[in-house]
């Protein structure tokens, strides 16, 4: 069964008759969109896509296609895409799987540039579905049209208000510089509470069954996307290892790529097989490939979200020497454990810095510096301690612990006043007895470009990942020098 | 320096002149409390303790002791504990470290049963402090009085309203069956938002420098505490390995003990040394000791909180065969990865169960069962799927994924209606696009005894830990049988 699928993959490659259109911009910046298929009243379908697009302020043309309707809610419905008065950049197909191959053909005849097949019932559902998927791929290969999916919730572009998810979306995602891609609808705005994470997104892409557009195509596209600073991906399998390595190696020189890959165990690899009809592959092969390509591998979806945001907000450090500001001895030890395990070292503070800390209070001397020992005297001298640590030549990055009982405004004002050197990222662990206070500090920080965390491990791991990227970039430079 | 401290430990043992009072109940159920020392207006100190006790409804006698005051806020202040009109069960000392030895002596003369030394400035602050700590220990050994601390925020008992933290506490912690202990004030109600976690507590204890009362004493006490079902601990070092093993082995037969131990790296072990003046020790020795003692070791404070609550709410399973209800293929694979890594196996559903699932919808067949594939048709048939999985003889425990867009009431009603077999724990991963919906589902579940998680890994690891405890208990039984 597994080998058979791989064969399908090879077969697909041999079908390549026309050069692919390598510009994916029609998936993210279409001037017009056609929604083809399901228009029934449901919490899922074409009408939901229409509503989402209108809600998010997408300003391009939107057309509805379904032969069974003349209009819905006063909006004209066309029987076929070929009858549309306008050239269509992007078609979103929500029809039954068996109808999809002929709809795709119609799209190619109309000159559509990109197709998102939302429908499921393809390779993930056995041989009949796989056959339909092959038909679609044949058309794509023959005509050069690009296809995302099937079995996908499609794309999001926060700049243009494009959102193709067929599920309702509660809130608009904040515009930012993180591109998020995955082989699952989990990363759609219906799946994750990006807005509440303080997460700021440039683009989202769900590959679905990735019959055509895959993670490599997207990495290539995002490499040149000025709105994207960091690329975060969940991928379950890579079809073309050699091309992946080539492309990723080139892109990681200029933008960090973080990847979470489920399917580490043979049991889960089997589960993924039935999910997108693709092979998950061997854990060690992937780990080694990611390492070679300069990709930062993380261990969970949550880690992917949490580590990526540090790259989004903060500068890349020059080295791996960590300063820790803690409120408890245990917190300092917990941070140190994760730091060492993440490839960081504890910074040895300079004599000057320790003198500065001593002057504030003798118990502050050293790294970790424990402001909790003087907490009984009032609000700890965060400003002075952060400034002293951050401006030490021996400190490359800083973890700062914040107590949730102190008002958010105090922290924000303090942080804004501090003279922050370039290239020194800082992350924050916020803890305390009440969620309200913690939440407020969390959001104020995030909204002002400071990555906040509710557990100390993530706050440290984020800095570890940034230092890993420093090494990746250095390796690239050293490599060039020796060439 | 390290060796010297160990010597101090040995020396202390030789000082044991009078049998210790092994009953720690005066630390948790004192009929009267004396607060000795600092009464200044501050966000930290004796007046804060007084307010906390009154806020939480502690109904025993409360006395203030400080020679510089006659009264504060209309409350009489006594110059010395010896002058009090009543026998005192528990003294809470907040005085300067150098005054503490003589205050402790006064307490012994008054017949106080237990002392919490909140003050810092002892072994954690070098040789002068260590000397003061030794004086205190000598008195304790000579008289049999028990001492918690120094450098501690003390204890909490949610049943009696006892709370000795010198920091303000926002909200009352819910009463429950989890005992939480640590060598750090982080676990005090000022440090963690227990209430917001849905966390229900019986007792909290911070050992501080543990000059006398230590984790072993507490485990012995909690073993017989009818209000405690599960014991969660952060410990940084163990003083008496042999006794620890003896006691823990005995207690884990009847109650699960979960431990998080920071200080895994030599760098963090050094940090801990300066924090409580105790040695953190070798990672592998501890791991092996915990395993021998039947203790469940976890890797972070967050994991300690999240895994413990499953033990608090749910029954211990009979085996390690996991059923998974997912909404996405990727979620199923992510859960499977963590399950296998946590010692679980994927349950092979019985023919009957698969037939039941097939009748609901063919795409539901198998484990993981993916209700997401029919999400387009409306709210997934959670009731039927959970009931079918949970009542399968091949399923020992269940992970269920909940979509945050579905109203909390729907889930709660569904769960309450389901016929749940005994001994089959269930955990929930709640995800979705908006925090409000997620939070509501989370709290409704937790308030009704269903452990909810915001990441799938924790939801699975909790079940893995419960199955680990099943094995620990089985080992004990098998051991008996062969003896």
Interface residues (C-beta under 8 A of the other chain):
Chain A: X42 X43 X44 X45 X120 X124 X125 X166 X167 X168 X169 X170 X171 X182 X183 X184 X185 X186 X189 X190 X191 X192 X193 X194 X195 X196 X234 X236 X262 X263 X264 X265 X267 X268 X269 X271 X272 X274 X275 X276 X280 X300 X301 X302 X328 X329 X330 X331 X332 X333 X334 X336 X337 X339 X340 X341 X345 X346 X363 X366 X368 X370 X372 X373 X375 X376 X377 X378 X404 X405 X431 X432 X433 X434 X435 X437 X438 X455 X456 X457
Chain B: X42 X43 X44 X45 X120 X124 X125 X166 X167 X168 X169 X170 X171 X182 X183 X184 X185 X186 X189 X190 X191 X192 X193 X194 X195 X196 X234 X236 X262 X263 X264 X265 X267 X268 X269 X271 X272 X274 X275 X276 X280 X300 X301 X302 X328 X329 X330 X331 X332 X333 X334 X336 X337 X339 X340 X341 X345 X346 X363 X366 X368 X370 X372 X373 X375 X376 X377 X378 X404 X405 X431 X432 X433 X434 X435 X437 X438 X455 X456 X457
